[in-house]
Amino acid sequence: MKQLDMVFGSQSGKTKNHFRLSYANNDLNKEVIQKAMADLAELGIFVNKSGEQIYTTPISAKYVETTDTPIFE
């Protein structure tokens, strides 16, 4: 399964936070993803326990593909 992994900096700039989408379109280009990340950051609706916004600065994005390897069933 492919996931879209978007990395953001926090409000303080001290941490990086991942926002992963499992059902994202696999054909999105750089401009579309950058715009979506900027829009998400602008909302300012995701905060940690301290009230700090965790998705404020878009840093990077990538598709991550994982493979399940069963050991036994």
URLINRA-V633710 format. One record per residue. N is the residue number from 0. RES is the residue in one letter. PHI is phi in whole degrees, -180 to 180 (none if undefined). Layout:
# URLINRA-V633710
[[N/RES/PHI] [N/RES/PHI]]
This chain:
# URLINRA-V633710
[[0/M/none] [1/K/-95] [2/Q/-128] [3/L/-93] [4/D/-108] [5/M/-109] [6/V/-110] [7/F/-124] [8/G/-90] [9/S/-82] [10/Q/-59] [11/S/-79] [12/G/81] [13/K/-88] [14/T/-129] [15/K/-111] [16/N/-127] [17/H/-98] [18/F/-120] [19/R/-108] [20/L/-116] [21/S/-83] [22/Y/-118] [23/A/-82] [24/N/-61] [25/N/-80] [26/D/-111] [27/L/-73] [28/N/-95] [29/K/-56] [30/E/-64] [31/V/-65] [32/I/-68] [33/Q/-62] [34/K/-65] [35/A/-62] [36/M/-66] [37/A/-63] [38/D/-63] [39/L/-64] [40/A/-63] [41/E/-65] [42/L/-63] [43/G/63] [44/I/-99] [45/F/-105] [46/V/-132] [47/N/-91] [48/K/-61] [49/S/-85] [50/G/89] [51/E/-81] [52/Q/-68] [53/I/-103] [54/Y/-121] [55/T/-110] [56/T/-125] [57/P/-63] [58/I/-112] [59/S/-160] [60/A/-150] [61/K/-157] [62/Y/-91] [63/V/-118] [64/E/-114] [65/T/-113] [66/T/-124] [67/D/-86] [68/T/-122] [69/P/-63] [70/I/-94] [71/F/-157] [72/E/-132]]
